[in-house]
Amino acid sequence: KSTIPQSEAYKKSIQNAEKSILMNMYLQNKKDSIVVNTKEIKAYYKKHIRNYTNVHAFTIVRAKQEELLEYVKTLNKTPKNKLEEKFKELAKKYSEHPRKSRGGDMGFVGYDSIIQPFGKEAFKLDENSFTKKPLKTNLGYHLIYVKKIRIVPLEKLSENIEETLRMK
């Protein structure tokens, strides 16, 4: 017959488990009683909007910014409806970035999922626009083109935000 159930360590573990269960139940009841209104949810969403936003970005990277300034001149002369095509053409031809062969296509990126200050600058751009000045990172100098901005709508997030606010 085992002596474990009679040991002090076993009894202490049972007491700690019981305390933990009671504390979790108390906190769950407390959390469930907290009412979060729509105004609070909207304010949280607005304050944290960049967490729910991705941009489809392209980049051209060069070691010297002077070269990129020439590309800016070319892009400024390009009709708006041909801008993406021209940017990709320049990236394929001149970029020193690993995604050069894809026209500098970075795909959809989040603010914090990409090297800074790249994310910060990319999130300042409108759709179908590019940075007018080269941007310095540890990879070199960048030009950034944003094709599309994708924001997850509040309707899809309100329950998660409500839960987050209750937990806080």
N, C-alpha and C positions, 0 to 999 in steps of 0.2 A: 504494500500500500504506500502511495506517494505521500511525502511530508510537505510538498510544495504548498498546498492550500493552507497549511498551518504556519508557514514561515512569515516573518515580519515583512520581508521584501514583497511577497505576494499580496499581503494585506495592504501594504502601502501603495502598490500598483493599482489595486482595486479602488482604493480611496481616491487616488489621483485621476483615474479614469472616470469615476463618478463625478468628481468636481468638474472635469473637462466637459462631460456630457451636460451637466447642469448649466455651466457657463455658456456653452453653445446654444442650448435651448433658450436661455435667458436673452442672449444677444439676438437670436432669430426672432423671438417674440417682440423685442424692442424694435428691431429693424422693420418688422412687418407693421408695427403701429405708426411708423413715421410716414407722414403724408407728404408727397412731393407733387407740387402743382406744375401745370403746363408752362407757366412763366419761368420757373426755375430750370426746367428741362431745356427750354429754348435758350435761356441765358447761358447755360453750360455748353450747349451745342455751338452757339455763336462764339463763345470764348475759346473753344477747342476745335474750331472748324478745320484748321490745318491738319489735325489728326484724322479727319475724315475725307481728306482731299488728296488726289494723286494727279500728277501732270504727265502727259506723254511728251517726253523731252528728247531732243537730239542735241549732239554737241560736236563741235570742231575743236580740237586741241592742237596747239602749237607751242613750241618752246619760247618763241618771241611774239610779243603782242603786236608788233608792227605789221606782221603778215596778216594777222586777223583784222586789222584796221582796213586793209585793202579789201578783204571779203565783206566787211560791213558796207563799204562803198558800193560794191557789186550788188549786195542784197538790197540796199536802199533804192537802187535803180530797177529792181525786179518787181513786176506786177504782183499784187497781193495773192492772186490765184496761182501764181507760179513759185511762190516763196519757198514752200516746203521742198519742192522738186529741186530748186536751185541750191538750197541749203544742203540737201543730201548729196547733190553732185559735188559741191565743194568739199564736203566731209570725205567722200570716197576718194577724191583726188589728192587732198592736202592734209587731212587730219592725221595726227600721230596717236590717236586714241585706239584702243583695241577693237572698238566697234566701228571702225572706219569702213570696213567692207559692207556694213549694214547702213551706210549713210549717216553714221553717228547715232543711230537709233538706240536710246536707252530704255525704251519701253515706258510703262507707267511707273513713276517713282514717287515716293512719299517725301515729305519735307525732311525728315530725319533719316531716311534710308539711303541717302546719297551724300557724298562728300560736301562739306560746307566750305565756302559759302555758296556752292552750286545750288543747293536746295533753296536757300533764302532768295537767290536771284531768280531761279526758275519760277518760284511761287509769286513773284511780283509781276510776271508777264501775263498778258492776255493770250487767248487762243490765237494761233496763226501769227505770232509775233516773235521777235528775237532780241537778244541783248545788243545794245548799240555800242557798248564798250567791252573790251576783253576783260575777263574775270580771272583773277589769279587764284590757283589752288596748288597743292603740292604736286599735281600732275603736270602743271604748266598753265598756259593761258587758254581760256575757253570762250567760245561763243555758244550761246544756248538758243535753241528754237523750241517753242512750245506749240505742239500741234493741237492738243486737246486738254481740257481740264475736266476732271471727273470728281464730283462731290457726292458722297453717299447722302441721300435725302434723310432729313430728320425723322420721317415716318418709319424708316427702317431701323432707326437707332434709339427711338424714344424709350423703349422698354429697358434697353441696356443702360442708357443714361440714367433713367429713374433708379435702377438697381445700384448704380455707382453712387448716386447722390444719397440713397438710403444708407449705404455702407459708410459713407463719410460721416 
